[in-house]
Amino acid sequence: MKSLTLQLLILTLSLPTICLAESSPNVILIFADDLGYGDVNCFAEQCPFATPHLDQMAREGAMLTNFYVPTPYCAPSRATILTGRYPFRHTVVNNPAPDAGLNNFGLPQSEVTIAEMLQAKGYATACYGKWHLGHQEEWLPRTQGFDEYYGILYSNDMFPVQLVEQEEVVEYPVVQATLTQRYTDRAINFITQHQEEPFFLYLPHAMPHKPLAVSDDYYTPETPNDLYGDVIAELDSDVGRLLDTLKKLSLDERTLVIFTSDNGPWYGGCTGGLRGMKGKTWEGGLKVPFIARMPGVIPGQVRNSSIAGTIDLLPTIAALTGAEVPADRTIDGRNILPMLQDSDAPSPHDAIYGMQGQRLATIRSGDWKLHVRNPGPLRFHNLSEKELEEYIDPRGPDGVILLAPFEQARPTEHPGLTTGDAPTEMMLFDLSRDPGEQINVAAKHPQIVKDLLAKFEAVEQEFPEFEKPANDYLFAIPPGKPRPLMRLIGGELRYDRIPKSQEKYLKKAISK
């Protein structure tokens, strides 16, 4: 009798968790860093990389082929994907950087993230990877709705590159070649641990942001100039590992998995024929791949070309999970679940916008894109081979040398188109006919320019006065060393833990 009573008690206590899990789907958000539109094979026929697991994910789910980030660089894009708001609302318009004088700001505590929204509904939450929304105490991940954090608090080319667990530094310097694998291992453990309750897993990978690093399992020494391809192969494989875990644990049909990127590619990546790259508001900087998969909810083989963006993920996840969207503020995103279920579903947006720094820069409405402000020329680092090959940064801690991965820094082929009409203000492109933004047709369509400009200016009226962060260095650059050089080639290698893909650089440095 006592045994039967105990069994009934255990069953009763477990019912709320089981019911909650069944009615509240899990969500996994995979956010690559500097992954180009053409870096995923199914988005571009000329993609130079094989991505079989992502391609399979797309066949089993939905691809959005006109999906946008609000800025062509890291932190503002990351704040938007978590809040559903444009950068001029959440106010993260710069990249926090401990070595660049931008040290004391982050995502305001007043903002509500996807993690906080789902945490309030009983979800377990975790973030493993690049945070980049503030690296001081008041802006760390666990203040923004995450139960667990493990990763680097900013970009992997900013110094010091420290691995943080919860709020403590647990590794310095970081063996970056193991990051993709370790983040995925953590993710799989989290999924397994929380398989009986709803969870939200945010997985913002460090790659393929420079400096590139890949585990020995995926390094191909026979193609030493294709380190970028090795990195993509490992990312793709680890997406497959996550999907296999969901199937093994019978979580497949109650887990929404999303894969996208924070902006276009830097050197080495592919835009799939789009103009520009990371850092510029050309299509190559703002348009990113997007795949979503959830068997039974998303039917598969969906390929939707209506416009959408990272602003839409918070309200879409809210609609799927039954969570409450914050009602005390403007949420710029909309529920795009219909677009994930039907290739012909229209966009909920009349227009979508792109920013550059503190200013609104572009508007896309239907097939038309208007550059109201000059996107500027494409940026190149004009560094000699001697500069790149011989550069060594003296700031490393004991047992560490910071040096240039030469093959990573050479911009032998730009990832985006460099041709087309010279950049000017008020450039209009018909993206249905000219996805590479080659021919400015503003003069031929003055009424379209006028209509788009009116919408643009109406949004711009909502812009606040931005406070300039205090110029404060946590970790200053060495005197006489150009910051662009460091940003492009920076890396930290330990004498005692060097992956095969980096050994030649260590030998070169020691010999000097």
N, C-alpha and C positions, 0 to 999 in steps of 0.2 A: 504493500500500500504506500509506504513511504517512498519507494522507488518510482511508482507510478505518479505520485504527486510531484516529485522532483522533475520527472520528464515533462509533465504538463506545464510546470512553471517555466522550464527552459524554453518550451515551445511558445508559450505566451510572450515571454520576454523577447524572443527572436522575431515575432510577427511584425512589429513596427519597422524593423530594419529591412526585412524581406519585402514588405509592401512598398516601402519608400523606394527601394532599389528598382522594383518593377515599374513604378509610376514616374520615376525620375531618371531619365537616361544619363549614362555617363558621357563625358565630353573630354576628348583629347585634342588639344590645339598644338600642332607642330609648326614652329615658326623658324624658318631658315634665315640665315644672315647673309645678305648680299647675293642671293640666288636669283639669277636672271630668268626672264620669261622663256628664253630658249635653252635653259639649262636642263629642263625636263623634256624628255623626248617627245611625249605625246602632244606638247604644245607647239612644236616647231619641227618640220621635216628636216631642216638643216642642222638640228641639234647635234653637236659632236659627241654627246655622251649617251651611254646606255643607262636607262633608268627603268628596268623591268618591273620593279615592285610598285613604283609610283604609276607606271602605265597601267598595271593591273588594277591598282586602286581606282584609277580614273574609269576604267572599263566597268568596274563594279559599282561606281558611284556617279558623281557629277563633276564636270569641268566647267568653270566659268572662264571664258576667254577674253573678257573685258573687265578685269578685276583690278582695282586701283588702291594704292596706298596714298595717304594725304601729303606726304613729303618724300623726297628721294633720299632720305638718310635716316639713321637709326632711331634715336630716342623718341622723337615726335610720333613716328610710326608705331612704336611699341606702346606708347601711351594711348593712342587711338584704338588699337586693336583690343585693348583691355577695357576701355571706357565707352566706346561707341561715339566719341566726340572728336570734332576737328581740333587740331592743335591750338587754334586761337581761343578755344573754349577751355581746354584742360591746361593751357599755358606752357606746356613743355615744347618750346620751339627751338631749343638748342640741345646739343649733346653734352650731358655731364661728363667731365673729363678731369681726372685727378692731376694730369700732367699738362693741362692746357689753360689753366686759369679759370676753369668753369667747374668749381668744386662744391659750391654750397647751394644747390637747388635740386629739385626732383619733382615727381608727380605729387601734387598737393594732397594732403590727407582728406580734403573735402571731396575728392573724386571717388566715385564708386566703381570698382573693377568687377569684371566677370567673377573673379574669385570671391569677392565680398558678397556679390549678389547670390551666388550659389551656396556659399558658406552659411548664409542666413536661412537657406532651405535644407540644411542638414548635410551638405556635401563635404566629403573629405577633399582637401585641396593641396596641390603641390606645384612648385616651380623648380625645374632643373635646367639650368643653362644661363644664358646671358640675360641680365636684368636691365641695366642701363636706364633706370628711372630714378636714380639717386643712390649714391653710395655712402652717404652719411646716415647716422642712426635713425633719424626721423623718417627716412624714405625707403627703408629696407623692405624686402618682399613680405615679411611676416607682419608688417604694419598695414599691408594692403590686401589682406584676406587669405594669404597662403599659410597653411599649417606647417609646411616644410619648404626649405630652400636649400639648394646645393648648386653652386656654379660660380661664375665670375660676374662681378657687379657692374661691369662696363665692357667695352670692346676689348678684344684680345690683343690689340695693338697699343693699348694704353697702359702706362706703367704706374704702379707695379701690378703685374698680372698675378693676382692672388685667388686661390680657390677658397670659397667661403661655404661653410655649412651652418645653417641657421644664421647666426650673427658672428661666428668665429672663423678666423683664417685657419684653415686646416692644411694648406699646402702652398709653399712659396719657395722657388718659382714653380709654375705649373708645367707639367709635361703635356703640352697641348695636343700632341699626337694621340693621346688616349681620351680626349674629352668626349668626342662623339660616342664612343663605346661606353664610357662611364655614365654619361647622361642617360643613355638608353637602358643600361643595366638598372639604374635607379628607377627609371620609369616602369620597367617590368616588375621590379620588386614592389613598387607602390600599387600597381594594378593588382598584383597577386594578393597583397596584404588587404586591399579594400574591395575585393571582388564581391563581397556580400552587402556592400553599401554603395550609394551613388558617389561618384568622384569626379573631380575636375582636375585634369593634368595639363599643365602648360609646359611645353617643351621647346624653349627658344634656343636652338642649337647655336654654337659659336661659328660654325662653318657654313659657307665657304669664304667668310671674311678673312682678309689678310691679317697676320701671316698664316698661310695654309699649313695644315698639319694633318697627317693621316696615320692610322695605326699600321704596324708592320704587316698585318693581315691583308691590307689593301694597297700597300705601296708596291708599285711596279717599277723596279729599277731599270728594266729594259726600255722604259719610256720616261726618262728622268724629267723631260720638259712637260709632262702631262700630269703634274701633281694635282692640278685642279680637277682633272678627270678622276683621279684616285679618290679625292675628297667627295665628289659627287657619288661615286660608286658606294662609298661607305655610308653616306647619308641614306641613299636609296635602300641599301641592304638593311639598315636599322629600322626604317619604316616597315619593311617586311617582317622584321623580328617582332615589332609591336603588334602588327595585324595577326601574326601567327599566335601570339600570346592570347589575344582576345578570342580567337577561335578555340584554342585549347581550353580556355576557362569558360567557354559557352557564354561569353559576353559580347559576341560579335554583333548580334541583332539589337542590343540595347546600348550601343556605344557609338556616338557620333565622332568620327575622326576627321579632322581638318588639317590640310597641309597648304601652307603658303609661305611668302617671303616678306621681309620688311622693306625692301626696295629693290631696284635693279642691280645688275652686277658691277663689280669693280673690275680691275684687270684680270683677264683670264677667262671670264664668264662669257655668256652668249645671250644676246637680247632677242634672238630669233628674227632678225631683220628689222628690229625697231631702231629708231635713232637715239643716240645718247647712251647714258650709263648712270650709275649711281651718282647722286649729287646734283643732277640737273633735271628740270621738269619736262624734258622730252619724254616720249612714251617709254623709251628704254630705262628711264629712271623711276617712273611711276607705275607702270603696268607690270603685274607680277602673276605667276601661275597660281591657280587655286583649284584644289581638289577636295571634295567632301564625300564621305562614304558612311552609310548606315543601312545595311540590308533590312528590307522591310519598310523602311521609311523613305529612303532615296532609292529609286528603282534600278539604277544602273544605266549605262550608255547615255546619260544626259550630257548634252553639250550646249550650254546656253551662252549666247553672245550679247545679252543685255548688260548694261553697265551696273556695277556694284562695287563694293570696296570693303576694306577692313572696318570702316565705320559700322557695317551691318552685322558684325558677328555678335555683339552683346544682345541686341534685340532678337536676333534669330535664335540664339541659344536660350534666351528667356522664353520665347514662344514654344520651343521644343520641350523645355524642362518644367514649364509652369512657374518659373521664377518671376518675381516682380521687378519690372524695369523701374529705375528711379524716376519718380514723378515730379521731383522738385527742381528739375533742370532740363535743358534742351538736350535731347539725344538725337544726333544727326543721322544715325543709322536707321534702317528699316528691316523688318522681317523679310529675308530673302529665301525662306524655306520653299515657297512655290517655285522659285527659279531653280532650286536644287532637285525638284521633282518633275520638271517639265522643260524640255529644251526650248519651247516657244513662249514660256512665261515672260511677261514684260518686266522691265525694271520698275521698282517702286520710286525711283528717283527721276525727277525732271532734269536734274543736272548733278554733276559731281565735281569737286574742286581739288586743286593742287596748290600747295604752299611752298614757298622758298624762304626759309628763315622766318621772319616775323610778318611777311607780306603774302597776300593771296597772289597767285601767279597765273593759274590756268582754270578754265572751265570746260568740261565736256558735257554736251547735251545731245543725246542721240548719236549720230555719226560725226557730229561737228566738235572740233576742239579749237578753242581760242587761247592763244598765248597773249595775255594782256601785258605781261612784262617780259622783257627780253630774257630768254633762258640762258643766254650767254654761250660762249664757245666751249667746246669740250675741253676738259682739263687733262693735261699731260704733265708728268714729272720729267723734266728734261735733265736727267742725271746721266753722267758718263758711266760707262762700264767700269772704269777704274773706281769711281766713287762708290758704286754699288758693291763691287767685289771686295773692296778693302775696308768698308765701314765696320767698325766695332764700337759698340756703346759701352762706356766704362762704368755704368752705374750698377751693375749686377752685384748681388750679395755674395758672400763667400761661397766658393765652389761653383759659381755661375758665370757664364760669359754671355753677353748680349751681342748678337751679330746679325749680319744681313743674309737672309736666304736669297741669294742672287737670282736664282731662276724665278722666284716669285715676283720680283720687282720689274722685270723687263717687259714693258708694254709692247710686245712684238706685233700684236694685232688687237686693235680696239674692239671691245665686245659689241659696240653698236655702230650704226651707220654714221659716217662723218660727212657724207655728201648732202646735197639739197640746198635750197635757198638760204642765203646768209641770214643768221638770226637777227630779227628786228622785233620791236614791240608790235602788238596787234597782228600776230600771225594766225591765220585761219587755215585749218586743214580738214579735208573730208576724209576721215579715217576709213570709211568703207572702201574708198578707191585708193587711198594713199596712207596705208598704216605706218609707213616709214617716215611720214612728215617731210616729204621732199619738196612739195609744190605749195607755196603760200597762195591761197585763193581769196585773201581778204578783199582785194580790190574788185573781184568779180561778184562778191556777195555782201555788199554794204549793209543790207537789211539784217542779214544773219549776224553780222558783227555787232550791229546796234542792239539787237535783241539779247544776244549773249552778254554783251557788256552791261546792259541794264541789270541782268540777274547777278552778274559778278559784283557790280557796285552795291547792290542791295545787301549782299552777304558781307561785303567789306565794311559796311556801315556798323556791323556788329563787333568789329575788332576792338579790343581793349588797348590801353596803353601798357606795353610790356615793361616790366622791371628788368633792368640789366643785372645779371648775377655779379656778385662781388668778384673781383679779379684775385683769386686765391689759389695758389698752387699747393696741392698735397704732395706732389712729386714732380719737381721742376726738371725741364730738359737740360742737358749739359750745355755750358756756354759754348757758343760757336757752332753748334750743331743745328742744321735746319730741321724744323718740325715736319715739313712734308716728307723729307727723307726718312725720318723715324717712323712716321705714320705708314709709309709704304712698305718698309722692309723690317720693321721692328720684330724682334723675337727673343725669347729667353730660353736658353738651353742649359741643362745641368750636365756637368762632366760625367756623373755616375748613372744618368738615365737618359740616354740619347737614342731615339728611334732610328732605324736604318735610313729613313728618308732625310735625316739631318746630319748623319755622321760626317759627311764630306765637309760640311761647314765648320764643325768642331775642329777637325784636323787642320783646316785652313787657318782657323783663328789661333790655335795653339802654336802653330809654326811661326807666327809673327813675333 
